[in-house]
Structures are given as C-alpha cells and as structure tokens.
C-alpha cells in the first residue's frame, strides 16, 4: 500500500450536485425520501464517500441508485457478505453502492458511491421512517441534519472509519430542495421552522392534510427543523396497518401491525404537589465546542436549576471534557451554604476541558451509592460529539433501575442517537436546543418531569377477538410523565371480521392512586398505508435484540442470526446488515486508477461548533489495476483544537492554537439578576441589590414596606409581583422557584399579605392579584 499523491478539494470539483428531500408525515410518524445527485466531472473513475447523518431511531427501508440509464435497487444483506460483494464488484470494474451503519454510533452512515466513470451522473435515493419527538409545547419535531460534526474519539478507541470534511456554508457546492406533506386524524393547527418556508397549504376543509415547502434559495447550511402542531394533541390513537401481500402469513411483515400512542392525563391535584426529595446530579459538557454563548447559557441554566431545587433534596454538579471534575466529592444536602458554594464554582466554569469524553464521568456517577429515599435524577448536557455512543447508552441502561436520566442536545451537531438513547434507556426525557432556542425553558420542563411523582406498577393488557393473538414488539413501558407520549407496536396474528374491534388498557399507580386508560380501535387495516408501522415495529424489535446481543457480548446463541433474518425480511438495516447494490449488467471493465473524494458537509458561518476541517489535501491510495481501494482521508490533520480552529503544523508541536474571538460580556439579564438573589429556602432578602434588580432605589423599597411586615416577607412578595408583572413570557423558567417562594410565605404564615401585595403593585406599577401569586 503506497501513498501516491495528495488531492485538494479546493482545486478538484466535488461530485455532489443537489439534494432533494420529500417528507411524508402521518400523525406521529414520518417517511423521509432523500435523493442525492452526483456527477463525476473528472477524467478518471471516482470512488466517493458521503457520510449521511440520520436520526438515531430512523429505520432505513429503501436504497437505490440510477447511473445514467441504469437503475440499481439495493438489498439488505449480512454486513460482511455485503462488504465482500462490494469489493468484488469494484475489483471487476462494476458500479457498486454500499450503505452501512457506523459501528460506533447508529446515526452515522457511510455511503460508498463506488466506481463512477468519467462524465457519468449518479442519483442515489434513500428512504427511511422515523418517530417524531414530542416537544415541551406539544409540537412534533422533525430534523434533517446538515452538520455532522466529526465525532470525538476517546483515547484508545478505534477510529470510526470515514472522516467528515466541513467547509464554510457559502462554499458548499450543492443545494437542497425540501417539501413536506402532513396528514393526521386531527386538524393541523400550524407548522413552524427555523428556515424560511412557503405558506402552509391546506388540502381539505377540515385541515387534516397540508403541504409546506422550503422557500427558494436555501443552501444546506443548517439543520432543517420542522415543528408540527395538531389540535387535541394528547388524544390516544391506534393505527392498524395491513401486512405485505408477498410476505408469509404469521411473519412480522405478513401479519397486520398496530401502533398505539398513549397520553395518560394525570390529575392536576397530584401534579401540582411537587416532590421534596431526590438526588439531582447535573453533568455539564465543558469541551471546547461549548465555548462562548453555549457555556454562558449553560451557566445561566444551572443557576435556575439550583434556585428551583426543593429544600430537603441532595445535589452535585459534574463537568467533563477530556477529563471530568465535580464540585463536591459526593452529593450534598441542598442548603444556603451548599447552594452558594456551587454557584461560585459554576460562575468560574469555562469551555476549557478539551474533548468530549462522557463515558468516564457517567461510570463514576453510577459508582456512587444511592442515598436512601432520595431517587437519583441525572441531567446530562452535551453537544453530543462523541464516538462511543453505544457504550454510553449501555451504561445508562445497566443502571436504569436506580435513576432517571434527562438529556439535552445542544446545537446542530448534537447526536440524536446519544441524546434520545440516554433518555429512553434512563426512563427520562430528551430535549434538543438548536438555533436561537433558549436552553432554560426546556431544561426547567425536564426538572418539572423529574419532580413529578414516579408512576409505578405500569402494565398494558390487550383484549382481542379469540381468533386474533398479539405479539408486542416494543419493550415494556417503564416510565410515564405528564404530556409524554408512549408508542407501542404489536403484531396481530389471525383472521378477524371486518367489524372486529380490539381494546388496549393501560393501568398504573400514581401517588398511591390506581388509574386506568382504555382505547378501543378497529382491527380493520387502513387502506394504502404503506409499511411504515411495520418497519418501525421491526426496527424497535431489532434495537432491543441488538442491545441484548451487546449485553451478552455475543455469547447468546441465535440473537445475531435473528436480527439478520428480521433485517433482511423487513428491509430495515441493523448493525449486522448493510444495503448492497451492484450493477451486474455492466460488464465493461473501467480503466485507470480510482480516486476517493470526501464530500463536504456544510459548516455554520457563526460561532464554531466542534471540529472544523478547512479545505485540505486528502491522502489517497491508487493502484495500477482496478482493485479494492483503501484511502487515508485524514493525513494532514491529526488533531483539531476543540474550539473549532485547526492547528497549524508548528502550533501542533507547541500546543498553541488560534485564539478564539471572545465577545464582550453582555449585561446580565434582569430576570437572572433577580433569580440570583433568591435564598435556597425560597425567600428574598431586603437589600440594595434586590432594589436595583427591581429597578428601584433602596430608600423607595424600604419606605413602601407595610409597618407590620418583616423585611423578608416584603422582599419575597415584591420579587413575585415583579416576576408576574414583567416576566410572564418567561414563566416556564421561573415557575418552580416562584412556587418555592410562595410555599415559604405560606409556611411562615405571613401577616398582612393582601396589604403587601397592594403596596407592591403601587411601588412597581403592576396590577397582580394575590391569587396569581399562589398566596
């Protein structure tokens, strides 16, 4: 193997011309069809590799290629067999295409376009189905990732294979067109996006079907994110899908499959009483890619979290990069002293810990003994640039019986496989913070989830006609939160009449009260519904079996074989299979050496996000005769500084980096200024700092205080009035700490509350009612 030259992307044309995406949303599920158009403008055959990022829970179900007039459709095969066929095809001069899942992270796919003759065009079509995540405001989120930041590889682990090259968005030589069709049993109230959209077009009078398109002129320079809102979003539904006519009856693909979505509504009286115990562990990413606005936002979020914790709980804060740190040796009881100590350390935090090694701190946290009667709640914040996603998720699953895990993906480079996987296996909730999203409201919603009483004794039972049996494909439901959706997939075997009905019943216990939710549904399959539900059901079962295989380190008989069989039957890829397509009609051997290109993904023009590869030479291995080609695509840059700037050669030796531009610190948000003054108990103290935060002088505040009122009661009521009077738009962020303040006032049986509220309204120019303050 000899290196024989360096090729620069800056000088050579990149073969990707355009990307077209069609999105079909059916209630809570989406089918995504992507078409990638290539052209080899060089005078030699080309082997190109494109890394295609997908949602971690996506099920790839179609892969085909059009080369000139030739149409090639891929088949799912066992991974090693697929690789051998791909290599054999290349060595005999045939066009070949290979799609396989990264061994390290399920949301990275390497797409080898194979041998493309000079001047030839190729169009690659990739189709996948995915569940849409429910957001804090009941919107359903679809995201088409554009930026796939290079995954950070922990020391000692193998490289993940294909290197991703990033370039400034203005230089991306391809374009994106994107259209979506949305349909639901419920009316569609609105569709929003972080990109410019053409107006929403309703297709019927009851507004249950609509289309929307990306506005003209969009470049693939950011995540394309859609938020879809339905009326009556919390109603449970069931979708029955007919089996594949060509599949064997009794098999997963041959039988009907039902998808049930459940939204249990918990009594408001139970939900309003928040828990006063728990061990809250916060794990914050401090790698270089978290610099500037991200670390500032993270510190503000930790302030809100610490002020909102209930008296009587325990807490600790960890931060990580290439190494990890913790504020306390072990979790400590929440008090004024421990809160102040933690906040001082938080204020000193910077994005200065290097890379993103999350596995070791997670192992350390789980090694700490749990505190009796204090349920552990783990909050993880990261921009998700890690290379060992599966190991991290396995650790969370292994410890799922002793804690709940709430995860937050920050920025466009966050791995959906990591963020969703941690929350799913840890019985918590995942949130994504992208673009101009504020981190605080999403995090505070998760804290409200964590403070909800645990739902226990969860069971799902099926009542079906005696001639129909059910095989549940989904793992058992282990957690339920207010407003969180649970999807269940099940295979229905046996014949039933046209009018036959089924019933699924969810039972659980909340705060000692047993509850029951029932859903009756028709067993008649929906017409022309495709195989979306079947494929998602197959993918759910495949993921469970893969986890089982990893747990037993491949020692359990038959699991891998079962995954491969299920994957091949359903057409859904797995970690043991790949899509392989070979143009066997083309018997003409392609002459000349093959050249490999890495196709750039767009990089933001804004603040650096993780690692950046500028246009740089790519090492390539060329051989005299067509054969299996092996290339080194990372010759010129062994290391990239985590703040987003590449190291120069001499700087690599001396460990000096380009300095990041440090923006001026903006003045502190008045809300955060007021929040920072709250005591751990929930009250505020009457002092000049509070007066300044309220926009008053100390003398004015002191003079307006009713005579018989203590200074703490007066200060606390003023703070509550200010929050309700001036910051209702940020109520999600301060609601919990305001409830703590109201509880403090009630516990102290404060006299003259009405008089204080009246006087406070006059002083601050508000008209807030006492009842609104929770008093």
N, C-alpha and C positions, 0 to 999 in steps of 0.2 A: 504494500500500500504506500504510494508516494504522492506527496502534495506537489501539484504542478501548476501553481499559479493562484493569484488572488483576484477575485472579481468584485467590482464595486457596484452596489445597487444604484448609486448616484449616476453612473455612466451607462448602465445597461437598463433597457426597458423591463419593467415588471409585468408579467403576463396577465394579471387580473384586470379586467376592463370594468365590470359593473356587477352589482349585487341587486337582485330583485327579491323582495320578501312579501309573501301573502300570508295573512293571519286570519284564521277562522276561529272565532271564539264561540263556544256553545256553553252558555251559563258559566260554570266554574272551570271549564277545560278548554285548552286551545290547541289547535293544529297549526303548525308553522311550516310553510314550504319556502325554502330558500333556493335561489338559482344563482350560481356563481359562474360568470362568463370569463373565459381565458382566451388569450391569443399569443402564440409564440412568434414574436417579431424578429427573432434572431435567425442566423443562418445555420444553426446546428440544433439537433434534438435537445429537448429540455426535460429534466425531471424537476418538478416544483413541489414544494411542501407548504401547505397552508394550515395554520393552526386555527381550528374553528371552536370558539367558546360557546357552550350550551348551558342552560340551566341544569343544576346538578341532578334534578329529578326528572329530566326530559327523557322520553323514550323515542329513540331514533327508529323510524319504521320504513323509510324508503331512501334509497341512494341510487342514482343513475347518472349516466354521462352520455352526452351527444358530442361525437367527434366528427366534424364535417357532416357527412350524410349517415354516419353510423350511430345507432342507438345501442347503448350498453346498460343493462339493468343489473344491479349488484345482488348477490345472495349473501345471507348470513352463514358463516362457517366458523368452525373452531379456530381460534386465533392463530396458532402455529401453522395449521394447514393453510389458512388464508395467506399468511406471510410467504410460505413456500410457493404457493401458486403465483403470487405477485412477483416474486423474484424470478421464477421460471419464465413468466411472460416477458419481463423486461429483458432477460438474457437472450430470448429468441426474437427480440425486436418488436414485440406486440405492445399495444397500449394497455396499460393496467391502472386500476384505481383502487386504493385501499383506505378504508376508514376504520380506525380502532380507538378504543378508549385508553387514555393515559393510565399507566399502572399506578400513578400517584394520586391523581385527582379526577373524579368522574366528569368534571365539567370542562376538561381539555381533550380535544380530539385532534389527532394529526391526520391530515388529509393529504395523502401522497398522490399527486395527479399523474405520475408515471411518465411514460415516454411520449412526448408530444412533438410531432415532426415540425420542421421549419415552416412558418407561414400558416400553420393549421390553427383552427379555433376549437375550443372545447367548452361545453356548457355542463356544469355539474349541478344536479338537483338533489337537495337534501330535505327530507321531511321528518318532523318529529312532533310528538304530542306531549303536553305538559299540564300539570295542575297550576292554576293561578293562585298566588298567595293572597290572603285577605289582609288588608292594611288596617291601621288603627281607626281610620274613619270609614270602614266598611267597603272601601274601594278594592277592586281586584287588580293586582299589579302584574303586567306583562313587561318583561325587559328583554330587549335584544342586545346582547353585549357587543360593544365595538372594541373597547380597550381590554386586552387580556394582558395585564402586567406580567412580566417574567416572574414565575413563582420562585420564591426564595428557597434554596436548597439547604437544609441544615447540614452542618459539618458532618462528614462521614456517610451521608446518604448518596445514593447513586443519582446521577443527573436524570431528569425526566424525559430526556430524548431531544425532541425538536426545540430549537431556540426560537423565541419570538422576537422579531425586529420591530421597533417602534420608531416612527418618524413624525415630524410636525404635521398636524392635520392638513395644513394648506398644501402639503406636498403629496398627499395620498392620491395615487393615480387612478383611483376607481370611484364610482358613485353608487348611491343607494336609492332605490325606489321602494316604497313601503305602503301597503294598503291593508286594511282590516275590515272584516265583516263580523258583526256581533249579533248573536241571537240568544234569547232566553225566554223561559216561560213568563218571566216578569218584565215589566216595561224598563227600558234603558233610560235612566234619568240624565246621564251626561258621560262624556269621555274626555279625559284631560291628558296632556302630555308635556314633557319637558322640551319638546321640539315643536316647531310650528306645524299646525295641522290645517288642512282644508276643513270647512264647516261640516259637522255631523249631518249625514243624510239619512232620515228615517225611511224605511222601505214599506211600512204599513201604518195604518191609522192607530193601532193600539201601541205603537212604538216599541214592539218587542224585537224588531230587527232593524239594523242600521249599518251603514258603511262609513268609513273615515279613511283619509289618505294623508300621508306626509306631504307638506307643502313643497312646491318645486324648489330646486336649488339646494337641497340638503346634501352635505358631504358626510361621509361616515366618520365623524369626528367626535362622537359622544355616544353614550348609551341611548338607545331609543326606548323610552319608557311610556307605556300607556297605563292610565288608571281608569277602570270601568266601574260605573256606579249603577246599581239596579234599585228599583223601588222594592220595598218589603224584602230587603236583602237577607234577613235572618230566617226566612221560612225554610223548613226542611224540604228536600226534594229527592225523587228517585228517578233514575234513567235506566231503562232496560234496553239492551242492545242485542240484536239478533246475531247468532253465530255465523261463521263463514260457511257458505254453502259447500265449498270444496273440502272443508275440514271434516275430520271423523267425528260423528256424534259421540258425546261422552268425553271428548277432549276439551281443553280450555277454549281453543279457538272455534270448536264446533258447536258448543253449547251457548245459550244466551248468558250474558253477564250483566249484573245490575250494579250501578254506582249509587250509593246513598249518601247524601250530605246531611249532617245533623247539626242543629243550632239550639242546644238547650237554653232556655231562658231561666235564669236563676232569680229567686225572689229578691226584690230591691232591699227588703228589710235585712236579709242576710248579707247582701253585697256591700251595704253601706257600713257595716261594722268591720273595720279592717283589723287584721291580726296585730297583736302587740308583741309578737315574739318572732324569732328566726335568726339565723346566722347569715348575714349578707356579705358575700365575697365579691369584690369588683376586680376584674383583671383587664388592665388597660394597655393597649398597644402603644409603645413609645419608640417604634422603629423610625428610621429616617423619613419614610414616606408619610408619616403622620405630622410632618412639620407645619409651621405657620398656623393657618386658620383651623386646621383639624385638631391640633393639640390644645389650642385655646378653647375651642368648642367642647372638647373632652373634659377639660378642667372645669369649665362652667357647669357641665352636666354633673360631674362629681360633686360640685357644691350643692346643686339642687338635690341630688340623691342623699347626701349626708344630712341636709337640713330636714329632709322628709322622712327619715327613718324613725320608727316608733321607739319611745322610751322602753327599756327592758330587753331590747334585741342585742345581738353581737355583730361585729363587723370587722373587716380587714380590707386593705387595698394592695393589690399586686400590680406591678408593671413589668413589661417584658420587651426585649428586642433580641439581640444575640445572647443576652443573659437576662436574668429576672431579679427584681427587688421586691421587698414587701415593707410596709410601714410598721407593722407590728410583727413580732415573732410568731404569734398566734392570734386568732380572733379575740377581740377585747369587748367588754360590755360598753354599750353606747352611753356616753355621758358628756357633759360640757367639756371636761378635760380631754377625753379621748377624741372628741369631735374637733376641738381646736388644734390638737396635735396633728391630726390627719390633714386638716385644711392647710396648715402651714407647709406640710410636705407636698401636698397637691399643687400649691401655688408655685413651688420650685420645679415642678416637672417640666421637662422639655423632651422633644423627639430626638433623643441623643443616645439610644441604646443599640443602634446598628440595625441588624437584620430582623427577621420575624420568626423566632423560634418559640412557638406557643406550647409545644408538647411538654417540655420540662416543667414549666410553672404549673401546668394543669396536673401533671403527675404529683407535684409537691402538694398542691392544694388537696388532692384526694387522699394523700397520705396522712393528712392531719385528722385526728379523731373528731367525730361529730360531737357537738355539745348536746347533752340530753334535753329534750323538749324544746330545742331550737332548730327547726327544719332548715337545712342548708339551701341557700339560693345563690347560684353563681351567675354573675353578669359578665359577659365577655365582649370586649370592644376591639375590633381589628379591621384593617383594610384588607385582610384576607389573603395576603400574598405569601402563601406557604406551599411547600411542595409535598408535604406528608399529610394531606387532608384525611385520608382513610385511617391512619394511625390515631389522629386526634379524635375523630368521631368514635372509633372503637374504645378509646379511653373513657369518653363520656358515657357510652352505652354500658360499659363494665361497671360504672359507678352510679347508674341511673336510679338504683333503689334507695340511695342515700341523699339525693339532692335533686333540685330542678335547675336547668341551665337556660338562661336567656341570652341570646346572641345578637350582636349588632354589626352589620356590614357597613363600613364607612367608605364612601367614594365608589367610583365606577369600576375600580379594579378588584373589588371585594368578591371573593369566590362564593357563589350561591351554594355550591356543594358543601363548603365548610360551614357557612352560617346556618343554612337550613338543616344540615345534618346534625350539628351540635344541639340545636333546639329540639329537633324531632326526637333524637335519642335521649336527650336530657329532660324530656317532658316539659319543656318551657315554650318560648315563643321567639320567633326570629323577626328582626326588623332590618330594613335597608335604608341608609341615609345617603342620598345621592344629590348631585347638583346643588341647588340652593336650599334643600331640606334643612330644617333645624333639627339637630340631634335631640334636644331636650324633650319636646312633647312625646316623641316615640319612646324614649327611654322611660319617661315617667309613666307612660301607659303600661310598659312592661313591669315597672315597680308595682303598679296597681294590681296587675295579674299576680305578682309574687305575694302580695299582701292578701289576696283572696284566700278564704279558707280552702283547704285542699278537698277536692272531690274524691271520695273513696267508694269502694265496692261497685265499680263500674262493670256492667255486663250488657251484652247485646244479644237478644234472642230473636229467632225467626219463626213466623207462623205461616206455613205454606200449604197448599193442597197436598194430600197424601202421596200423589203420584210425582211430586216435584221434591228433589232434595237440594240442599245448599252446601257449597264448599266455600268458606270465607278465604279470600286471597290476601287480605290485609292483616297486619299484626293486630293484636288486641288493643283497644283504646285504653290507655293508662292514665291520661290526663284530660281534664276538661276545664276550660276557662270561659268566663262570660264573654260572649261575642266571638269565640274561636270556633272555626269550622272543623268538623271531623269528616273525612271521606272514607267510606267502606266499599271495597269491591268484593263481589261474591259471584261464583259460578252457579248457575241454575241448571240442574240436570233432570230430564224427564219431560213428558208431554203434558200440556195443560190446555184447558178450553180457552176460547177467545176472551170470555168474560172473567177469567180467573183473576183473583186478587191475592196479593201477599201482604204481610204485615211485619214490620221490624220494630222492636221495642227496646228502647234504651232505659236502663234503670241505674240509679246511682244514689249515693248518700252525701248530703251537703250539710255541714254543721249539725249532724245528728238527725236530719230530716230526710227520709227516703223520698225519692222523686221518680217519675216515670214519663217518658216521651214516646208516643206511638206515631208511626207513619204507615198509612195504608197506600198501596200502589198497585197499578195494573201490571200483570205479568206479560201483557202483550208488548212485544218489542216495538220501539219507534221505527218508522219506515225511513229508508235511505240515510241511516245514521252513521254509516261507515263502521270502522273498527276501533275508534278512539278509545272507548271504555275498555274493550278487550285488551288493547295494547298497554294501557295504563295499569290494568289489573295484572297483566303478565309482568310488567316492569316492577310492580310492587312486590310480587312473589319472588322475582329474580333477585331484587335487592336484599330481601330477607334471607334467601338461600346463600347469597354471596357473603353476608355477614356471618352466617352460621359456618361457612367454609373457613373464613379467616379466624373465627374463634377457636376452631379445632385444628388450625394450621394445616389444613388439607388432609388430616388423618381420618376424617369421617367418610366412609365408603358411599359412593353414589351421588354425593351432593353436586360436585362439579359436573358430572355427566347429566344430572337432572337440569342444571342451569343451561348447559349447552343445548339439550333437547328442547327445552322451553323457549330458548332464544331463537333457535332455528325455526321452530313451528310458528312462533308469533311474529317473526321478523323484527324483534326488538333486540338491539345489541346488548351485550353484557361485558363484564371484564374478562370473560373467557372466549369471547367471539369477536369477529370483525366482519365488516362488509367487504367482499372482494368482487371486482368486476374486471373481466379480461375480454378484449376484443379478439375472439378466436378466428373471425373471418379474415383478419388482416394477416396474410402470410408473408407479406413483403418485409424483409429484414431492414431495419433502419440503420443507415451507415453513420459512422462518426461517433465521437465521444458524447456521452450525456453530460449535461451541465445542471447542477442543482441550484435553485433560487429559493430564498426565503422571502415570502410575500409580507410586506409591512402591514401592521395594524395601526390605525390612527392613534396619535397621542394628543392629549389636550394641550392647547396653547397656554393654558392657565397655570396654576401652581403645580409644581412637579408631583407626579403620582408614582411613587416607587421607582423602579429602574428604567432608564432610558437608553436605548441604543440609537445613536445617530446613524446616518447613512455611512456604512463602514464596510471594508472588504470582507468577503466571505470565503473561507477556505474551502476548496473543493478537490475531491479526488477524481481524476479522469483516467480511464483505461483505454487501451488501443482498440479493443474489441468490445461490442456491447456485452455487458455482464452486470452482475449485481453491483450497484454503485454505493459507496459509503463516503459520506462527506462530513467534514468538521465545520459546523456553522458558527463556531464561537472562538476562532483563532485569535482575533485581535483584542478581545477584551475578556480577561479572566475575571475581573471584578468590577462592579459598578457601585459607586457610592450611593447609599440608601436615600440621600436627599434628592436624588433624581438627576445628578450631574455625572457624566462619565469622567473617569480619572484619566489624565494624560499618562504617557509611558513613564516619564520621570517622577510624576506625582504618585504613581502606583508604587514606586520603590520607597518613597519617603513618607507615604500615607498622608499626603497633603491633598486636599480636594478644592475644587472651585467653591468659593464661598457662596452660600445661598443668599439671595437678597432678603433682608429682614425688613418687613414693612413696619411703619410706625404703629405703636400700640394704640388702638382706638380708645376713646374714653369708655369707662365701664358702663354697661347697660344699667339704667336706673333700677330696673327690676332686680337684677343680680346684686346691685348695691344694697337694696333693702333686704333681700334674702340673706346676704352675708352677715347681717347684723342680728339675725334671729338666734336665740339661745336653743340649746339642744332640747330643753323642756317644752319649747313651743312659744314662749313669750318673747317680747322685745323689751329692752331697757331704754329708759328715757334719757337720752344724752344728745350732745350736739351732732353726732354722726347720723342718728336717726332723723333729727330735724332736717339736716341737709338732704338726706335721701328723700324726704317728703316734700322738699322744695320750700321749707320754712326756716325761720330763724329759731334758735333755741328759746329765746325770750317769748316769741309768739306761742310756741308749743306749751311752754310752762304756764303762761298766763291763761291759756284757754282750758286748762285742766279743771274739771269739776272738783270742788273742795274736798269731798269725802272719798275721792278715788285715789288708789295707790298709783304710783308712777308707772309700775309695770303693766297694770291693767289698762291705763290710759294709752301707753305706748303701743300695746298689743292691739287695742281697738283701732287706733289711728292707722297702724300698718294694714289691718284687714280692710278698713274703709278705702285706703289708697289702692290696694290690690283690686278690689271690686269696682272702684270708681274709674281707675285709669288703665288697668291691665286685663280687662276681661278677654281680650283677644288671645292672651297667653295663659288662660285659666288652666289648661292641661298641665302647664309647667309648675304652677304654684298651688294647685288644689289640695294636694296632700299635706303640704306644710301649713296651709291655712286651716285645714281640719284639725291639725295638731294644736294650732294656736287656739281655736275655738274650744277644743277639749280642755286645754289648760285653763281657760277662762271659766268654763263650767265647773271644773274640779275645784277652783278657788272660790266658787260661789260669789263671784264679784258683784258688789252692790252698785246701784246707780248705772247699770249697763245702758238703759234707754237714754239717760241724760248724757252719758259719754258719747253714744252714737250721734245724738243730735248735735252736741258740741263739736264732735269731729267732722261732721258734714259741713258745718258752718266754717270751720277753720280751713278745710281742704277744698271747699267749693263743690261738694258732692251731694247726692241725694240717695244714699244707700240705706235700705231698710235693715233693721236689726235682724229680721228673719233670714235675709240673704246671707248674713254673716255666719249663720249656723248657731245663733245665740238664742 
